[in-house]
Amino acid sequence: MSNTSVHITGFSENSNQFVVQSQGFNVRISNHISNGNTNDPSPAEFLLAGFAGSINAVGKIVAKELGIELESLFVEISGELQTKKAEGLRTRSRAGFRKIEVVVKPISDAPLGLLKQWIDEVKERCPLRDNLINATPVQLTLLKEFKAA
């Protein structure tokens, strides 16, 4: 059994950005729920970007195992995001994406049947897809930091 621990830290740098640090790199995320019209991705865009990256990573692993040569891989993801609850408005809708649509376009000379086998395997093995379609236990802990006098 193989488990990998993933750890990030983040902090508010100013009123418009959240900075995430992991493995020696920083990523700036907008403080807007979606489409913040800033130079930084919103949290929703960042989530979908991670999903696309996961599809790409698993897609390359599966292609190698099946002997498929991928010249390139194009992943397009769009989601319908419900923001009312996050904005504090009363709604029966859940917070978050109502639906997510994914289009994967591999550039390859592989036959269609083999590509269908490939995408089925990618869907089965993609960890972020699994987390999006299945419940995952999430523990959220609040710690109050005290300043020494």
Backbone torsions as a table, in degrees:
resi	resn	phi	psi	omega
1	MET	NA	130.2	-176.9
2	SER	-115.7	119.4	175.7
3	ASN	-119.7	140.5	176.7
4	THR	-122.9	132.3	178.0
5	SER	-91.1	132.6	177.4
6	VAL	-116.1	130.3	-176.3
7	HIS	-136.3	131.4	174.0
8	ILE	-132.3	159.5	169.7
9	THR	-128.6	155.8	179.7
10	GLY	-150.0	154.9	179.1
11	PHE	-151.4	152.5	176.5
12	SER	-77.7	119.6	-179.7
13	GLU	-88.4	-40.3	175.1
14	ASN	-153.0	-170.7	-174.8
15	SER	-70.7	-12.2	-176.6
16	ASN	-114.6	-2.0	-175.2
17	GLN	-138.9	150.9	170.2
18	PHE	-123.6	130.5	-176.9
19	VAL	-106.9	124.9	178.0
20	VAL	-106.0	133.9	178.6
21	GLN	-118.5	134.1	177.5
22	SER	-158.7	133.6	173.9
23	GLN	46.8	43.0	174.5
24	GLY	80.9	12.9	176.1
25	PHE	-132.3	156.7	177.6
26	ASN	-116.2	142.3	174.5
27	VAL	-127.3	129.7	178.1
28	ARG	-97.4	132.6	-179.5
29	ILE	-123.2	137.2	178.4
30	SER	-63.6	150.4	175.4
31	ASN	-85.3	7.8	176.3
32	HIS	-90.4	143.2	-179.3
33	ILE	-60.4	-45.3	177.9
34	SER	-153.4	153.7	174.8
35	ASN	42.1	58.4	-177.7
36	GLY	-76.2	-0.5	-177.7
37	ASN	52.3	42.3	176.0
38	THR	-119.6	177.6	177.8
39	ASN	-79.6	-9.1	-178.0
40	ASP	-104.9	147.4	178.6
41	PRO	-68.8	149.4	173.7
42	SER	-74.9	164.2	176.0
43	PRO	-56.1	-38.2	179.3
44	ALA	-65.1	-43.6	178.1
45	GLU	-64.5	-38.2	179.6
46	PHE	-64.4	-41.1	177.4
47	LEU	-61.1	-46.7	-179.9
48	LEU	-67.1	-34.1	176.7
49	ALA	-63.3	-41.5	177.1
50	GLY	-64.0	-38.9	177.1
51	PHE	-61.7	-46.1	178.8
52	ALA	-61.9	-41.5	178.4
53	GLY	-64.0	-36.7	178.1
54	SER	-67.3	-41.6	176.3
55	ILE	-60.2	-43.0	179.3
56	ASN	-62.2	-48.1	-177.0
57	ALA	-63.2	-47.7	179.5
58	VAL	-67.8	-38.0	179.1
59	GLY	-58.3	-39.8	179.1
60	LYS	-70.0	-38.9	177.8
61	ILE	-62.6	-48.5	-177.4
62	VAL	-66.2	-39.7	178.9
63	ALA	-59.8	-43.1	179.0
64	LYS	-62.3	-44.1	-179.9
65	GLU	-63.0	-35.5	-178.6
66	LEU	-89.9	-0.5	-179.8
67	GLY	73.2	26.8	178.6
68	ILE	-94.5	128.3	175.6
69	GLU	-91.6	114.3	177.2
70	LEU	-96.7	117.1	175.3
71	GLU	-70.5	-43.3	174.4
72	SER	-162.0	170.9	-178.5
73	LEU	-139.8	124.5	179.3
74	PHE	-110.2	126.4	179.4
75	VAL	-123.4	124.4	178.1
76	GLU	-119.3	124.6	-178.8
77	ILE	-127.9	133.1	173.5
78	SER	-133.5	148.1	-178.7
79	GLY	-138.6	148.1	175.8
80	GLU	-97.8	110.5	-172.8
81	LEU	-102.6	127.6	175.4
82	GLN	-91.7	119.2	-176.1
83	THR	-110.2	-4.9	-175.6
84	LYS	-56.6	-47.8	-177.7
85	LYS	-63.7	-42.7	178.9
86	ALA	-62.8	-31.3	179.6
87	GLU	-82.9	-0.5	177.7
88	GLY	86.3	11.9	179.2
89	LEU	-87.3	145.9	178.2
90	ARG	-72.4	132.3	179.5
91	THR	-160.8	153.9	173.6
92	ARG	-86.6	-16.1	-178.7
93	SER	-68.2	148.3	174.6
94	ARG	-75.7	157.0	176.3
95	ALA	-76.4	139.0	174.3
96	GLY	114.8	-163.2	-176.9
97	PHE	-71.6	132.4	173.8
98	ARG	-82.8	-33.7	174.8
99	LYS	-159.2	155.0	177.4
100	ILE	-132.1	129.7	178.3
101	GLU	-114.5	134.0	-177.3
102	VAL	-123.9	131.6	173.6
103	VAL	-121.3	124.3	-180.0
104	VAL	-115.1	125.4	-178.7
105	LYS	-123.2	94.4	176.4
106	PRO	-80.4	139.7	172.5
107	ILE	-99.0	108.4	-174.8
108	SER	-160.2	153.4	175.0
109	ASP	-88.7	3.0	-178.6
110	ALA	-64.5	146.7	178.0
111	PRO	-65.8	154.2	-176.8
112	LEU	-55.6	-41.4	179.8
113	GLY	-59.6	-40.8	179.2
114	LEU	-70.2	-37.2	177.3
115	LEU	-67.2	-34.5	175.8
116	LYS	-65.8	-41.3	176.2
117	GLN	-61.8	-41.6	179.7
118	TRP	-61.0	-49.7	-176.2
119	ILE	-68.4	-34.1	175.9
120	ASP	-62.5	-40.8	178.6
121	GLU	-69.2	-39.3	177.4
122	VAL	-62.1	-45.4	178.8
123	LYS	-58.8	-42.2	-177.5
124	GLU	-67.8	-35.3	-171.3
125	ARG	-101.3	-8.4	-176.5
126	CYS	-71.3	113.7	-175.6
127	PRO	-65.7	-36.5	-179.6
128	LEU	-73.0	-32.7	173.7
129	ARG	-63.1	-42.8	178.8
130	ASP	-58.9	-44.4	179.4
131	ASN	-66.5	-30.6	179.7
132	LEU	-76.9	-31.4	-176.3
133	ILE	-98.5	-11.0	179.9
134	ASN	-124.7	151.4	176.8
135	ALA	-67.4	135.1	176.8
136	THR	-124.8	126.5	178.2
137	PRO	-60.7	131.5	179.1
138	VAL	-128.1	124.9	178.0
139	GLN	-106.4	121.8	179.7
140	LEU	-112.0	120.8	-176.9
141	THR	-117.9	134.6	176.5
142	LEU	-101.1	127.8	175.0
143	LEU	-123.2	124.6	176.6
144	LYS	-89.1	124.3	178.4
145	GLU	-89.6	129.4	178.9
146	PHE	-105.3	141.0	177.3
147	LYS	-92.9	135.6	177.3
148	ALA	-69.6	139.0	-178.0
149	ALA	-80.0	NA	NA
